[in-house]
Amino acid sequence: MNDAINTSKIIRGCWQLATGHSQGDRSVQPILDAIEAGFTTFDCADIYLGVEALLGKAAKVVAEKKLRIHTKFVPDLSCLQKVDRKSVENSIDRSLKRLQVERIDLVQLHWWDFGVKNYLSAMEILLELKARGKIAELGLTNVNRAYLKEFLEHSEVASLQAQISLFDSRVARGLSELCRTSGVKIYAYGSLLGGFVSEKWLDQKEPQLEQLANRSLVKYKLLIDSACGWAVFQHRLSFLSKLASKYHCEIANIAIAALLQAGRADAVIVGLSPQNFATHNRSLAKLPLLEMRDLQEINAWTCNLPGDAYDAERDLTGVHAKVMKYNLNAE
Ligand SMILES: NC(=O)c1ccc[n+]([C@@H]2O[C@H](COP(=O)([O-])OP(=O)(O)OC[C@H]3O[C@@H](n4cnc5c(N)ncnc54)[C@H](OP(=O)(O)O)[C@@H]3O)[C@@H](O)[C@H]2O)c1
């Protein structure tokens, strides 16, 4: 296998380690194992229950290694109106304490409802905290092109975390281009559709939502329904499986390599499974370099979900918003 794509372009996502995401122990072991396999960047959020503290603990265990930890500032929907200097600083201080650091490498702002207008002042307060040394870089997550443009007019934005996969290419409708021209790095999540893009789901009949093991899978099944439908999904999975045999790797590696090679993301955030971390950490550590004709075939896949990035998820009347939890800080 030609591992020309550097795995520093894979960020291990730790939502899957949050209390309440799925069954199983919450230990630092998946994180320590990922570090041993060569991964150095991790993604989390203040609302991923218990995860900032786990990452802080893991970083202390491997103190000789330089890790990079990205977190998010996600004020609850019910509190947006009350977001002010004190509440922002309290949240960032809480993240600093949990992560056991004096400065956070990257804070990504998520704002549930742009109808509540103090998002720019929230960003301004974060910028002040950056100037005071509590934050190294500021980014955003889940904004469309119009909101990114607005943020860029008032603030610096180092990166944007967005849902991007071979099945969800909404960012290609102008958002990616704005990132490129503004020097905003793109970090993709949802690239394995929470695990659907794997051998496990190949040739499987369509599941009912209530059969799915966690909320992520429900979210991504709804995405599959809107983006292409189960039959087309299976057809594409089968093509990815053929490529996996050709390149001697797993379906996940093909799906990630295709995004990186086509320049659709600067890095891909791949969820760290609390159950299967040992095998995934090792299989992910090598990505194939795809031939141009294989890449071209994948790049031609279309996405029927209308709108820009995260528009469907923000539409409170629609099916995609119903699976979200908006007030996790309060839990
Ligand atoms: N900004 C946001 O709003 C947002 C939203 C969601 C996620 N995220 C971030 O993105 C991260 C990833 O979450 P996601 O929803 O995008 O999940 P994902 O990366 O699409 O899926 C991850 C899951 O895929 C499964 N999998 C199957 N085969 C695999 C393989 N060969 N290698 C690795 N994993 C394989 C694993 O679960 P099993 O093996 O257990 O089946 C793993 O937990 C999160 O942890 C979080 O940091 C951000």
The ligand as a MOL file (V3000), in Angstrom:
LIG
                    3D

  0  0  0     0  0            999 V3000
M  V30 BEGIN CTAB
M  V30 COUNTS 48 52 0 0 0
M  V30 BEGIN ATOM
M  V30 1 N -19.3610 19.6140 14.9180 0
M  V30 2 C -20.3350 18.7600 15.0920 0
M  V30 3 O -21.5120 19.1270 15.1560 0
M  V30 4 C -20.0280 17.2960 15.1690 0
M  V30 5 C -21.0560 16.3650 15.0310 0
M  V30 6 C -20.7280 15.0130 15.0910 0
M  V30 7 C -19.4100 14.6240 15.2730 0
M  V30 8 N -18.4430 15.5520 15.4310 0 CHG=1
M  V30 9 C -17.0270 15.1510 15.6620 0
M  V30 10 O -16.6890 14.1630 14.7110 0
M  V30 11 C -16.2740 12.9680 15.3700 0
M  V30 12 C -16.6660 11.7600 14.5680 0
M  V30 13 O -18.0710 11.5790 14.6940 0
M  V30 14 P -18.9120 11.1710 13.4400 0
M  V30 15 O -20.3220 11.3570 13.7600 0
M  V30 16 O -18.3460 11.9130 12.2970 0 CHG=-1
M  V30 17 O -18.5780 9.6310 13.2850 0
M  V30 18 P -17.7730 8.9240 12.0910 0
M  V30 19 O -16.3490 9.3170 12.1780 0
M  V30 20 O -18.5120 9.1410 10.8290 0
M  V30 21 O -17.9510 7.3930 12.5090 0
M  V30 22 C -17.1310 6.8750 13.5060 0
M  V30 23 C -17.4860 5.4300 13.7870 0
M  V30 24 O -17.3250 4.6400 12.6260 0
M  V30 25 C -17.1430 3.2860 13.0280 0
M  V30 26 N -16.1630 2.6390 12.1490 0
M  V30 27 C -16.4600 1.6170 11.3350 0
M  V30 28 N -15.3670 1.2400 10.6540 0
M  V30 29 C -14.3650 2.0100 11.0510 0
M  V30 30 C -12.9820 2.0540 10.7100 0
M  V30 31 N -12.4150 1.2320 9.8350 0
M  V30 32 N -12.2260 2.9760 11.3100 0
M  V30 33 C -12.7750 3.8160 12.2070 0
M  V30 34 N -14.0700 3.8060 12.5650 0
M  V30 35 C -14.8670 2.8960 11.9880 0
M  V30 36 C -16.6870 3.3280 14.4880 0
M  V30 37 O -17.7270 2.8110 15.3050 0
M  V30 38 P -17.8990 1.2570 15.6840 0
M  V30 39 O -16.6900 0.5050 15.2890 0
M  V30 40 O -18.1170 1.3100 17.1510 0
M  V30 41 O -19.1140 0.8740 14.9040 0
M  V30 42 C -16.5500 4.8050 14.7910 0
M  V30 43 O -16.9150 5.1770 16.0950 0
M  V30 44 C -16.9200 13.0340 16.7450 0
M  V30 45 O -16.2470 12.2260 17.6760 0
M  V30 46 C -16.7960 14.5090 17.0380 0
M  V30 47 O -15.4880 14.7840 17.4880 0
M  V30 48 C -18.7270 16.8800 15.3690 0
M  V30 END ATOM
M  V30 BEGIN BOND
M  V30 1 1 1 2
M  V30 2 2 2 3
M  V30 3 1 2 4
M  V30 4 1 4 5
M  V30 5 2 4 48
M  V30 6 2 5 6
M  V30 7 1 6 7
M  V30 8 2 7 8
M  V30 9 1 8 9
M  V30 10 1 8 48
M  V30 11 1 9 10
M  V30 12 1 9 46
M  V30 13 1 10 11
M  V30 14 1 11 12
M  V30 15 1 11 44
M  V30 16 1 12 13
M  V30 17 1 13 14
M  V30 18 2 14 15
M  V30 19 1 14 16
M  V30 20 1 14 17
M  V30 21 1 17 18
M  V30 22 2 18 19
M  V30 23 1 18 20
M  V30 24 1 18 21
M  V30 25 1 21 22
M  V30 26 1 22 23
M  V30 27 1 23 24
M  V30 28 1 23 42
M  V30 29 1 24 25
M  V30 30 1 25 26
M  V30 31 1 25 36
M  V30 32 1 26 27
M  V30 33 1 26 35
M  V30 34 2 27 28
M  V30 35 1 28 29
M  V30 36 1 29 30
M  V30 37 2 29 35
M  V30 38 1 30 31
M  V30 39 2 30 32
M  V30 40 1 32 33
M  V30 41 2 33 34
M  V30 42 1 34 35
M  V30 43 1 36 37
M  V30 44 1 36 42
M  V30 45 1 37 38
M  V30 46 2 38 39
M  V30 47 1 38 40
M  V30 48 1 38 41
M  V30 49 1 42 43
M  V30 50 1 44 45
M  V30 51 1 44 46
M  V30 52 1 46 47
M  V30 END BOND
M  V30 END CTAB
M  END
